[in-house]
Amino acid sequence: MNFKNLFKRKKPNVILILMDGVRVDSIAGIDYYENLKKEGVFFDNVITYAPYTIASTHALFSGLYGNLNGVNGYHKLYSFDKDNCFTLAQYLKKEGYYTEADVIEENVVPAQGFDRLRLYGRKDIDLKERHLEILNQIKSKQPFFLFLDFEHILPMMQKYVIKGRSDLDESYFKEKENNMESYKRFVQLSTDYLSSILSRLKEFGLYDNSIILIFSDHGCSVGDKFGEKLYGVYLYDYTIRCFLYIIERSLPKSITISSQIRNVDILPSILEILKISPVKGKLPFYGKSFFPIVNGSKEERIAYAETGGLGGPTPSPNEHNMQCIRTSKWKLIYNKSTGKRELYDLIKDKDEEANLAGKGLEAENVLWKDLMELSKQLNFKSK
């Protein structure tokens, strides 16, 4: 990918819009999301490091898995390694960008590098109007980096579908089809927000001089697997497989990439567009640019994910106890608390219902070895 033409004009703004908790399968068939693919490159197979926001976004901002950046547990939100990680916001601030974010609560993203970090809190609020006003305030501060956190779907699920039920309430899981219908309605409502934001960028003349990334940090259970009412408990694809749109006028249009990438690949990719070199003396990225794949590379990127639920059958909020390693065909999940393994053929069994672990398949041996080697590598580097 040649970004030479990008630098014949002023520095592009960088805008990240987080569609919190939106499943990749839920946007299929929604006209707005389908038409948005025509604007740039769409990735439908982005594997998040962890199926909950804080660990996922810290991995994205640092280009590092949580074992390396310090945020590898629900209760480790204050453990980000600020001394050894250099974040996306810091890179852009170093390049002369004004940097701002609006998030639901503290520690959704690492704070360093932001000129202003706004918090809108867990309350009823019109995020569309709020974020449109932020665009109005920031439009004169170019080049700018803006991170917008759109948390709408999950609060709607909590209010109208979950209704206080626990992770182990069987009635919820018996209503999966109805839950999914409700969930899709909430996702449909998100198009009004997104279309309004992009329309305002065009109105302000910002759309054609911005790198715009629209992405999900994790998916959401609607009762798919007993024990996980929303997210963060397990490592099935309905929560770890995410999407990413990247829109920038020098990039190709109407391109869908289904090759597997990782959310830790996003930071190195943004830096490649902007021709920014990694700073010296900090932890090197685990992720790498995904533009070779956009250019046609058939490389296989192995993805790693982990979690430790606040609830569910084996909660572990202080340290992740669930691990998985995923290729384009196979996934191996390991629960350190129970010693249980799960192996799924993702081509033949997209819903991950037929556990093939212990069946003597060579794929299990290969993935188990890879998982153990990667675990040692990550643990060693984090010390």
DOLUMLO-705537 format. One record per residue (C-alpha): residue in three letters; y, z, x; residue number from 1. Coordinates in Angstrom, 1 decimal, always signed. Each point is the difference from the previous one (the first is absolute). Last residue first. Layout:
N
ATOM   residu    north       up     east   num
ATOM      ALA        Y        Z        X   NUM
...
***
This chain:
383
ATOM   residu    north       up     east   num
ATOM      LYS     -9.6    +33.9     +8.4   383
ATOM      SER     +0.5     -2.8     -2.5   382
ATOM      LYS     -1.4     -2.6     +2.3   381
ATOM      PHE     -3.4     +1.7     +0.3   380
ATOM      ASN     -0.3     +0.5     -3.7   379
ATOM      LEU     +0.7     -3.7     -0.7   378
ATOM      GLN     -2.5     -1.2     +2.6   377
ATOM      LYS     -2.7     +2.4     -1.0   376
ATOM      SER     +0.4     -1.1     -3.7   375
ATOM      LEU     +0.0     -3.6     +1.1   374
ATOM      GLU     -3.3     +0.4     +1.8   373
ATOM      MET     -1.6     +1.8     -2.9   372
ATOM      LEU     +1.2     -2.6     -2.5   371
ATOM      ASP     -1.2     -2.9     +2.2   370
ATOM      LYS     -3.4     +1.6     +0.4   369
ATOM      TRP     -0.3     +0.6     -3.8   368
ATOM      LEU     +1.2     -3.5     -0.7   367
ATOM      VAL     -2.7     -1.5     +2.2   366
ATOM      ASN     -2.8     +2.2     -1.3   365
ATOM      GLU     +1.0     -0.6     -3.6   364
ATOM      ALA     +0.2     -3.7     +0.5   363
ATOM      GLU     -3.5     +0.0     +1.3   362
ATOM      LEU     -1.3     +0.9     -3.4   361
ATOM      GLY     -2.8     +2.6     -0.2   360
ATOM      LYS     +0.6     +1.0     -3.6   359
ATOM      GLY     +1.6     +3.4     +1.0   358
ATOM      ALA     +3.4     -1.1     -1.3   357
ATOM      LEU     -0.1     -2.8     -2.5   356
ATOM      ASN     +2.1     +1.7     -2.7   355
ATOM      ALA     +0.1     -2.4     -2.9   354
ATOM      GLU     +3.2     +0.7     -2.1   353
ATOM      GLU     +2.7     -1.1     +2.4   352
ATOM      ASP     +2.0     -1.9     -2.7   351
ATOM      LYS     +0.1     -3.2     +2.1   350
ATOM      ASP     -3.8     +0.0     +0.4   349
ATOM      LYS     -1.1     -3.4     +1.3   348
ATOM      ILE     +2.8     -0.7     +2.4   347
ATOM      LEU     +0.9     +3.7     +0.7   346
ATOM      ASP     -3.6     +0.8     +1.1   345
ATOM      TYR     +0.3     +3.8     -0.1   344
ATOM      LEU     -1.3     +2.8     +2.2   343
ATOM      GLU     +0.4     +3.7     -0.9   342
ATOM      ARG     -0.7     +2.9     +2.3   341
ATOM      LYS     -0.4     +3.6     -0.9   340
ATOM      GLY     +0.4     +2.8     +2.6   339
ATOM      THR     +1.4     +2.3     -2.6   338
ATOM      SER     +3.3     +1.1     +1.5   337
ATOM      LYS     +0.3     -2.9     +2.4   336
ATOM      ASN     -0.2     -2.6     -2.9   335
ATOM      TYR     -0.6     -3.4     +1.6   334
ATOM      ILE     +0.9     -3.3     -1.6   333
ATOM      LEU     -1.3     -3.3     +1.4   332
ATOM      LYS     +1.5     -3.2     -1.3   331
ATOM      TRP     -1.4     -3.5     +0.4   330
ATOM      LYS     +1.1     -3.6     -0.5   329
ATOM      SER     +3.6     -0.5     +1.2   328
ATOM      THR     -0.4     +3.1     +2.3   327
ATOM      ARG     +0.5     +3.6     -1.0   326
ATOM      ILE     -0.4     +3.4     +1.8   325
ATOM      CYS     +0.2     +3.1     -2.1   324
ATOM      GLN     +0.8     +3.6     +0.5   323
ATOM      MET     +0.1     +3.1     -2.3   322
ATOM      ASN     +0.6     +3.5     +1.3   321
ATOM      HIS     +3.8     -0.3     +0.6   320
ATOM      GLU     +1.5     +3.2     +1.2   319
ATOM      ASN     +2.0     +2.7     -1.8   318
ATOM      PRO     -0.5     -1.4     -3.6   317
ATOM      SER     -3.8     +0.0     +0.1   316
ATOM      PRO     -1.4     -0.1     -3.5   315
ATOM      THR     -3.7     -0.9     -0.4   314
ATOM      PRO     -0.7     -0.6     -3.7   313
ATOM      GLY     +3.5     -1.1     -1.0   312
ATOM      GLY     +3.3     +1.7     +0.8   311
ATOM      LEU     +2.6     +0.0     +2.7   310
ATOM      GLY     -2.0     -2.8     +1.6   309
ATOM      GLY     -0.7     -0.7     +3.6   308
ATOM      THR     +0.5     -3.6     +1.0   307
ATOM      GLU     -1.0     -2.7     +2.4   306
ATOM      ALA     +0.4     -3.7     +0.7   305
ATOM      TYR     -0.9     -2.4     +2.8   304
ATOM      ALA     +0.3     -3.7     -0.1   303
ATOM      ILE     -1.9     -2.5     +2.2   302
ATOM      ARG     +2.1     -3.1     +0.6   301
ATOM      GLU     -2.2     -3.2     +0.0   300
ATOM      GLU     +1.9     -2.9     +1.7   299
ATOM      LYS     +0.1     -3.3     -2.0   298
ATOM      SER     +3.4     -0.9     +1.4   297
ATOM      GLY     +1.9     -2.4     -2.3   296
ATOM      ASN     +3.7     +0.5     +0.7   295
ATOM      VAL     +0.2     +2.8     -2.6   294
ATOM      ILE     -2.9     +1.6     +1.9   293
ATOM      PRO     +1.9     -0.2     +3.3   292
ATOM      PHE     +3.0     +1.4     -2.0   291
ATOM      PHE     -1.8     +3.3     -0.7   290
ATOM      SER     +1.7     +1.8     +2.9   289
ATOM      LYS     -2.0     +2.9     +1.5   288
ATOM      GLY     -0.9     +3.5     -1.1   287
ATOM      TYR     -1.0     +2.8     +2.3   286
ATOM      PHE     +3.6     +0.1     +1.3   285
ATOM      PRO     +0.6     +1.4     +3.5   284
ATOM      LEU     +1.0     +3.7     +0.1   283
ATOM      LYS     +3.5     +0.3     +1.5   282
ATOM      GLY     +1.2     -0.3     +3.6   281
ATOM      LYS     +1.2     -3.6     -0.3   280
ATOM      VAL     +1.6     -1.4     -3.1   279
ATOM      PRO     -1.9     -2.8     -1.8   278
ATOM      SER     +1.9     -3.3     +0.3   277
ATOM      ILE     +2.2     -1.3     -2.8   276
ATOM      LYS     -0.3     -3.8     -0.7   275
ATOM      LEU     +1.2     +0.5     -3.6   274
ATOM      ILE     -3.1     -1.7     -1.5   273
ATOM      GLU     -2.2     +1.7     +2.6   272
ATOM      LEU     +1.5     +3.4     -0.9   271
ATOM      ILE     -0.9     -0.5     -3.6   270
ATOM      SER     -3.5     -0.9     +0.9   269
ATOM      PRO     -0.4     +3.0     +2.3   268
ATOM      LEU     +1.1     +2.3     -2.9   267
ATOM      ILE     -2.4     -1.6     -2.6   266
ATOM      ASP     -3.2     +0.1     +2.0   265
ATOM      VAL     -0.5     +3.8     -0.7   264
ATOM      ASN     -0.4     -1.1     -3.7   263
ATOM      ARG     -3.2     -1.7     +1.0   262
ATOM      ILE     -1.1     -3.7     -0.3   261
ATOM      GLN     -3.0     -1.6     -1.6   260
ATOM      SER     +0.1     -3.7     -0.6   259
ATOM      SER     +1.1     -0.8     -3.5   258
ATOM      ILE     +3.3     -1.7     +0.9   257
ATOM      THR     +1.8     -1.7     -2.8   256
ATOM      ILE     +2.7     -2.6     +0.9   255
ATOM      SER     +2.5     -1.2     -2.6   254
ATOM      LYS     +2.8     -0.3     +2.5   253
ATOM      PRO     +0.0     -0.1     +3.8   252
ATOM      LEU     +2.4     +2.3     +1.9   251
ATOM      SER     +3.5     -1.1     +1.1   250
ATOM      ARG     +1.5     +1.2     -3.3   249
ATOM      GLU     -1.4     +3.5     +0.2   248
ATOM      ILE     -2.3     +1.5     -2.7   247
ATOM      ILE     -3.0     +2.2     +0.9   246
ATOM      TYR     -2.2     +1.1     -2.9   245
ATOM      LEU     -2.5     +2.7     +0.7   244
ATOM      PHE     -3.1     +1.2     -1.8   243
ATOM      CYS     -2.3     +3.0     +0.1   242
ATOM      ARG     -3.7     +0.8     +0.4   241
ATOM      ILE     -0.4     +3.8     +0.6   240
ATOM      THR     +0.1     +1.2     -3.6   239
ATOM      TYR     -2.1     -2.4     -2.1   238
ATOM      ASP     -1.9     -0.8     +3.2   237
ATOM      TYR     -1.9     +3.3     +0.2   236
ATOM      LEU     +1.1     +2.7     +2.4   235
ATOM      TYR     -0.2     +3.1     -2.1   234
ATOM      VAL     +2.1     +3.1     -0.9   233
ATOM      GLY     +3.6     -1.3     +0.6   232
ATOM      TYR     +0.5     -1.7     -3.3   231
ATOM      LEU     +0.2     +0.3     -3.8   230
ATOM      LYS     -2.8     +1.8     -1.9   229
ATOM      GLU     -2.5     +0.1     +2.8   228
ATOM      GLY     -3.1     +2.1     -0.6   227
ATOM      PHE     -2.0     -2.7     -2.0   226
ATOM      LYS     +0.8     -3.5     +1.3   225
ATOM      ASP     +2.0     -2.6     -1.7   224
ATOM      GLY     +1.9     +2.4     -2.3   223
ATOM      VAL     +3.3     -1.8     +0.2   222
ATOM      SER     +0.1     +0.4     +3.7   221
ATOM      CYS     +3.2     -1.1     +1.8   220
ATOM      GLY     +1.0     -2.2     +2.8   219
ATOM      HIS     +1.6     +0.8     +3.3   218
ATOM      ASP     +3.3     -0.7     +1.9   217
ATOM      SER     +0.9     -3.1     -2.0   216
ATOM      PHE     +2.3     -2.7     +1.3   215
ATOM      ILE     +3.1     -2.0     -0.4   214
ATOM      LEU     +1.5     -1.1     +3.4   213
ATOM      ILE     +3.3     -1.8     +0.1   212
ATOM      ILE     +1.4     -1.5     +3.2   211
ATOM      SER     +3.6     -0.7     -0.9   210
ATOM      ASN     +2.6     -2.7     +0.5   209
ATOM      ASP     -1.0     -2.2     -3.0   208
ATOM      TYR     -0.2     +2.9     -2.4   207
ATOM      LEU     +3.3     +1.7     +1.0   206
ATOM      GLY     +2.5     -2.3     -1.8   205
ATOM      PHE     +1.0     +2.9     -2.3   204
ATOM      GLU     -1.4     -1.7     -3.1   203
ATOM      LYS     -3.2     -0.9     +1.9   202
ATOM      LEU     -0.5     +3.6     +0.9   201
ATOM      ARG     +0.8     +1.0     -3.6   200
ATOM      SER     -2.7     -2.4     -1.3   199
ATOM      LEU     -2.5     +1.6     +2.4   198
ATOM      ILE     +0.7     +3.5     -1.2   197
ATOM      SER     +0.0     -1.0     -3.7   196
ATOM      SER     -3.3     -1.9     +0.4   195
ATOM      LEU     -1.6     +3.1     +1.6   194
ATOM      TYR     +1.2     +2.4     -2.6   193
ATOM      ASP     -0.9     -2.2     -3.0   192
ATOM      THR     -3.4     -0.8     +1.7   191
ATOM      SER     -0.9     +3.7     +0.0   190
ATOM      LEU     -0.6     -0.1     -3.7   189
ATOM      GLN     -3.1     -2.1     +0.5   188
ATOM      VAL     -1.4     +2.6     +2.3   187
ATOM      PHE     +0.4     +2.6     -2.8   186
ATOM      ARG     -1.8     -2.3     -2.4   185
ATOM      LYS     -2.7     -0.5     +2.6   184
ATOM      TYR     -0.5     +3.8     +0.2   183
ATOM      SER     -0.3     +0.3     -3.8   182
ATOM      GLU     -2.7     -2.7     -0.1   181
ATOM      MET     -1.7     +1.6     +3.0   180
ATOM      ASN     -0.2     +3.4     -1.7   179
ATOM      ASN     -1.5     -1.6     -3.2   178
ATOM      GLU     -2.7     -1.7     +2.1   177
ATOM      LYS     -0.7     +3.2     +2.0   176
ATOM      GLU     -0.3     +2.3     -3.0   175
ATOM      LYS     -3.3     +1.7     +1.0   174
ATOM      PHE     +1.6     +1.0     +3.3   173
ATOM      TYR     +2.7     +2.0     -1.7   172
ATOM      SER     -2.5     +1.9     -2.3   171
ATOM      GLU     -2.0     +1.1     +3.1   170
ATOM      ASP     +2.7     +2.3     +1.2   169
ATOM      LEU     -0.8     +0.5     +3.7   168
ATOM      ASP     +3.2     -1.2     +1.5   167
ATOM      SER     +1.9     +2.2     -2.5   166
ATOM      ARG     +1.7     -0.9     -3.2   165
ATOM      GLY     +3.7     +0.8     -0.4   164
ATOM      LYS     +0.9     -2.9     -2.3   163
ATOM      ILE     -1.6     -2.6     +2.3   162
ATOM      VAL     +1.0     -2.9     -2.2   161
ATOM      TYR     +3.6     +0.4     -1.3   160
ATOM      LYS     +1.8     +2.3     +2.4   159
ATOM      GLN     -2.0     -0.3     +3.2   158
ATOM      MET     -0.5     -3.7     -0.4   157
ATOM      MET     +3.7     -0.5     -0.6   156
ATOM      PRO     +0.8     +2.1     +3.1   155
ATOM      LEU     -2.4     -2.3     +1.9   154
ATOM      ILE     +1.5     -3.2     -1.1   153
ATOM      HIS     +3.6     +0.8     +0.7   152
ATOM      GLU     +0.4     +0.8     +3.7   151
ATOM      PHE     +2.2     -2.8     +1.4   150
ATOM      ASP     +0.9     +1.1     +3.5   149
ATOM      LEU     +2.8     -2.2     +1.5   148
ATOM      PHE     +0.3     -0.4     +3.8   147
ATOM      LEU     +3.2     -1.8     +1.1   146
ATOM      PHE     +0.8     -1.3     +3.5   145
ATOM      PHE     +3.5     -1.3     +0.4   144
ATOM      PRO     +1.7     -2.8     +1.9   143
ATOM      GLN     +2.3     +0.2     -1.8   142
ATOM      LYS     +1.9     +3.0     -1.4   141
ATOM      SER     +2.0     -1.8     -2.7   140
ATOM      LYS     -3.0     -0.3     -2.3   139
ATOM      ILE     -0.9     +3.8     +0.3   138
ATOM      GLN     +2.0     +1.4     -3.0   137
ATOM      ASN     -1.0     -2.8     -2.5   136
ATOM      LEU     -3.6     +0.2     +1.2   135
ATOM      ILE     +0.1     +3.7     -0.6   134
ATOM      GLU     +1.3     -0.6     -3.5   133
ATOM      LEU     -2.9     -2.4     -0.7   132
ATOM      HIS     -2.3     +2.7     +1.3   131
ATOM      ARG     +1.2     +2.6     -2.4   130
ATOM      GLU     +0.1     -2.4     -3.0   129
ATOM      LYS     -3.6     -1.0     +0.6   128
ATOM      LEU     -1.1     +3.5     +0.8   127
ATOM      ASP     +1.1     +1.3     -3.3   126
ATOM      ILE     -0.9     +3.7     +0.4   125
ATOM      ASP     -2.4     +2.4     -1.6   124
ATOM      LYS     -0.7     +2.6     +2.6   123
ATOM      ARG     -2.0     +0.4     +3.2   122
ATOM      GLY     +2.9     -0.3     +2.5   121
ATOM      TYR     +2.5     -2.7     +0.8   120
ATOM      LEU     +0.2     +0.6     +3.7   119
ATOM      ARG     +2.3     -1.9     +2.2   118
ATOM      LEU     -0.4     -0.5     +3.8   117
ATOM      ARG     +3.1     -1.3     +1.6   116
ATOM      ASP     +0.6     -1.2     +3.6   115
ATOM      PHE     -3.8     -0.2     +0.4   114
ATOM      GLY     -1.5     -0.2     +3.4   113
ATOM      GLN     -2.1     +3.2     -0.3   112
ATOM      ALA     -0.9     +0.9     -3.6   111
ATOM      PRO     -3.7     -0.9     +0.0   110
ATOM      VAL     -0.8     -1.3     -3.4   109
ATOM      VAL     -1.1     +1.8     -3.2   108
ATOM      ASN     +0.9     +3.1     +2.0   107
ATOM      GLU     +2.6     +1.3     -2.5   106
ATOM      GLU     -0.3     -1.1     -3.6   105
ATOM      ILE     +0.2     -3.0     -2.3   104
ATOM      VAL     +1.4     -2.4     +2.5   103
ATOM      ASP     +3.2     -1.9     +0.6   102
ATOM      ALA     +0.4     -1.3     +3.5   101
ATOM      GLU     +2.9     -1.1     +2.3   100
ATOM      THR     +0.5     -1.6     +3.3    99
ATOM      TYR     +3.1     -1.8     +1.4    98
ATOM      TYR     -1.3     -2.4     +2.5    97
ATOM      GLY     +1.3     -0.2     +3.6    96
ATOM      GLU     -3.3     -0.9     +1.8    95
ATOM      LYS     -0.7     +3.7     +0.8    94
ATOM      LYS     +0.3     +0.7     -3.7    93
ATOM      LEU     -2.6     -2.6     -0.6    92
ATOM      TYR     -2.5     +1.5     +2.4    91
ATOM      GLN     +0.7     +3.5     -1.2    90
ATOM      ALA     -0.6     -1.0     -3.6    89
ATOM      LEU     -3.3     -1.7     +0.9    88
ATOM      THR     -1.1     +3.2     +1.8    87
ATOM      PHE     -0.4     +1.0     +3.6    86
ATOM      CYS     -2.9     +2.5     +0.4    85
ATOM      ASN     -0.4     +2.3     +3.0    84
ATOM      ASP     +2.6     +2.7     -0.6    83
ATOM      LYS     +0.0     -0.2     -3.8    82
ATOM      ASP     -3.7     +0.7     -0.3    81
ATOM      PHE     -0.2     +0.4     -3.8    80
ATOM      SER     -1.3     +3.5     -0.7    79
ATOM      TYR     +2.3     +1.0     -2.9    78
ATOM      LEU     -2.1     -1.9     -2.7    77
ATOM      LYS     -3.1     +1.5     +1.5    76
ATOM      HIS     -1.1     +1.6     -3.3    75
ATOM      TYR     -1.3     -3.2     -1.5    74
ATOM      GLY     -1.9     -0.8     +3.2    73
ATOM      ASN     +0.1     -2.5     +2.9    72
ATOM      VAL     +3.8     +0.0     +0.7    71
ATOM      GLY     +0.0     +0.6     +3.8    70
ATOM      ASN     +0.9     -3.5     +1.2    69
ATOM      LEU     -3.3     -0.7     +1.8    68
ATOM      ASN     -2.5     +1.3     -2.5    67
ATOM      GLY     +2.4     -1.3     -2.7    66
ATOM      TYR     -0.6     -3.6     +1.0    65
ATOM      LEU     +2.8     -1.6     +1.9    64
ATOM      GLY     +2.5     -2.8     -0.7    63
ATOM      SER     +2.6     +2.7     -0.2    62
ATOM      PHE     +1.7     -0.8     -3.3    61
ATOM      LEU     -3.2     -1.4     -1.6    60
ATOM      ALA     -2.1     +3.0     +1.0    59
ATOM      HIS     +2.7     +2.4     -1.2    58
ATOM      THR     +0.0     -2.0     -3.3    57
ATOM      SER     -3.7     +0.4     -0.6    56
ATOM      ALA     -0.2     +3.7     +1.0    55
ATOM      ILE     +2.8     +0.9     -2.4    54
ATOM      THR     -1.0     -2.3     -2.8    53
ATOM      TYR     -3.7     +0.6     -0.7    52
ATOM      PRO     -3.0     -2.2     +0.5    51
ATOM      ALA     +0.0     +0.2     +3.8    50
ATOM      TYR     +0.2     -2.6     +2.7    49
ATOM      THR     +0.7     -2.8     -2.5    48
ATOM      ILE     -2.1     -3.1     +0.0    47
ATOM      VAL     +2.1     -3.2     -0.8    46
ATOM      ASN     -2.2     -2.5     -1.8    45
ATOM      ASP     +2.3     -1.9     -2.4    44
ATOM      PHE     +2.6     -1.3     +2.5    43
ATOM      PHE     +2.7     -2.2     -1.5    42
ATOM      VAL     +2.2     -2.2     +2.1    41
ATOM      GLY     +3.3     -1.2     -1.4    40
ATOM      GLU     +1.9     -0.7     -3.3    39
ATOM      LYS     -2.9     -1.8     -1.8    38
ATOM      LYS     -2.0     +3.3     -0.1    37
ATOM      LEU     +2.8     +1.4     -2.2    36
ATOM      ASN     -1.3     -2.2     -2.8    35
ATOM      GLU     -3.3     +1.9     -0.2    34
ATOM      TYR     +1.8     +3.4     +0.0    33
ATOM      TYR     +2.3     -1.1     -2.8    32
ATOM      ASP     -2.7     -1.6     -2.0    31
ATOM      ILE     -2.4     +3.0     +0.0    30
ATOM      GLY     -3.4     -1.5     +0.4    29
ATOM      ALA     -1.0     +1.9     +3.1    28
ATOM      ILE     +2.4     +2.9     +0.4    27
ATOM      SER     -2.7     +2.6     -0.9    26
ATOM      ASP     -2.5     -1.2     +2.5    25
ATOM      VAL     +2.3     +1.0     +2.9    24
ATOM      ARG     +0.4     +3.5     -1.4    23
ATOM      VAL     +3.5     +1.3     -0.2    22
ATOM      GLY     +0.3     +3.6     +1.2    21
ATOM      ASP     +3.6     -0.1     +1.3    20
ATOM      MET     +1.7     -3.4     -0.1    19
ATOM      LEU     +1.8     +0.5     +3.3    18
ATOM      ILE     +2.9     -2.4     +0.5    17
ATOM      LEU     +0.8     -0.6     +3.7    16
ATOM      ILE     +3.3     -1.8     +0.8    15
ATOM      VAL     +0.9     -1.3     +3.4    14
ATOM      ASN     +3.4     -1.6     +0.4    13
ATOM      PRO     +0.1     -3.2     +2.1    12
ATOM      LYS     +2.0     -0.1     +3.2    11
ATOM      LYS     +2.6     -2.7     -0.2    10
ATOM      ARG     -1.0     -3.7     +0.1     9
ATOM      LYS     -1.6     -2.2     +2.7     8
ATOM      PHE     -2.4     +2.9     +0.6     7
ATOM      LEU     -2.3     -0.8     -3.0     6
ATOM      ASN     -0.3     -3.6     +1.1     5
ATOM      LYS     -2.1     +1.1     +3.1     4
ATOM      PHE     -2.5     +1.9     -2.1     3
ATOM      ASN     -3.0     -2.1     +1.0     2
ATOM      MET     -3.3     +1.1     -1.5     1
***
